[in-house]
Amino acid sequence: MRVVNEATMFKVLLEGRGLLLSVTTRRRAYFLFVTGRYVGMKVAPTTDPFAGIVELSGYDIPRILKDWERLSRVKVPHGQLAAN
């Protein structure tokens, strides 16, 4: 089961493998991860107006962590999201 709550500035993603809280500002996005393998915070540039890191990862927390280096630097148009 996966629960997603998105607002303009805040995002909460809760799934069986962990919890992700994110706060987006004009310039940065701050991600707090709590999983069985990783607990910590990561920061990336804001991707607006393009799809964000969570969307590009198909709302999959382990995938976000695994692909962080690539995802934290990518900007793609909304119509070109990665396949889930």
C-alpha positions as CSV (number, residue, x, y, z in Angstrom):
1,M,0.0,0.0,0.0
2,R,1.2,3.5,-0.8
3,V,-0.1,6.8,0.5
4,V,0.9,10.0,-1.2
5,N,-0.1,13.5,0.0
6,E,1.1,16.4,-2.1
7,A,0.7,20.1,-1.5
8,T,2.4,23.0,-3.2
9,M,5.4,23.0,-0.8
10,F,5.1,19.7,1.1
11,K,5.0,16.1,0.1
12,V,4.5,12.9,2.2
13,L,5.1,9.5,0.8
14,L,4.4,6.5,3.0
15,E,4.8,2.9,1.7
16,G,5.7,-0.4,3.2
17,R,9.4,0.2,2.7
18,G,9.6,3.6,4.3
19,L,8.6,7.2,4.7
20,L,9.7,10.2,2.7
21,L,8.9,13.8,3.7
22,S,9.9,16.6,1.4
23,V,9.8,20.4,1.5
24,T,10.3,22.4,-1.6
25,T,11.4,26.0,-1.6
26,R,12.1,28.3,-4.6
27,R,15.7,27.0,-5.0
28,R,16.0,23.7,-3.0
29,A,14.1,20.6,-2.2
30,Y,14.8,18.9,1.2
31,F,14.1,15.2,1.5
32,L,13.9,13.3,4.8
33,F,14.1,9.6,4.4
34,V,13.2,6.9,7.0
35,T,13.7,3.4,5.7
36,G,15.0,0.1,7.0
37,R,18.4,0.8,5.3
38,Y,18.7,4.6,5.3
39,V,17.7,7.4,7.7
40,G,18.8,10.8,6.7
41,M,18.3,14.0,4.7
42,K,19.2,14.9,1.2
43,V,19.0,18.2,-0.7
44,A,18.6,18.8,-4.4
45,P,17.9,21.9,-6.6
46,T,14.2,22.5,-7.2
47,T,13.1,21.0,-10.5
48,D,10.1,23.3,-11.2
49,P,8.5,23.6,-13.6
50,F,9.7,20.1,-14.5
51,A,8.7,16.8,-12.9
52,G,10.4,16.2,-9.5
53,I,12.6,13.5,-8.1
54,V,9.7,11.6,-6.5
55,E,7.6,11.6,-9.7
56,L,10.5,10.6,-11.8
57,S,11.1,7.6,-9.5
58,G,7.5,6.4,-9.7
59,Y,6.9,7.2,-6.1
60,D,9.3,4.4,-5.1
61,I,11.5,5.3,-2.1
62,P,14.2,2.7,-2.6
63,R,14.4,3.7,-6.3
64,I,14.8,7.4,-5.3
65,L,17.7,6.5,-3.0
66,K,19.3,4.1,-5.5
67,D,19.2,6.7,-8.3
68,W,19.8,9.8,-6.2
69,E,22.9,11.0,-8.0
70,R,21.2,11.0,-11.4
71,L,17.8,12.2,-10.2
72,S,19.1,15.1,-8.2
73,R,20.6,16.6,-11.4
74,V,17.9,15.8,-14.0
75,K,15.3,18.1,-15.5
76,V,12.8,16.6,-18.0
77,P,9.5,17.8,-19.3
78,H,6.4,16.4,-17.5
79,G,5.4,14.4,-20.5
80,Q,8.6,12.3,-20.4
81,L,8.4,10.7,-16.9
82,A,10.2,7.5,-16.3
83,A,8.2,4.3,-16.6
84,N,7.0,2.9,-13.2
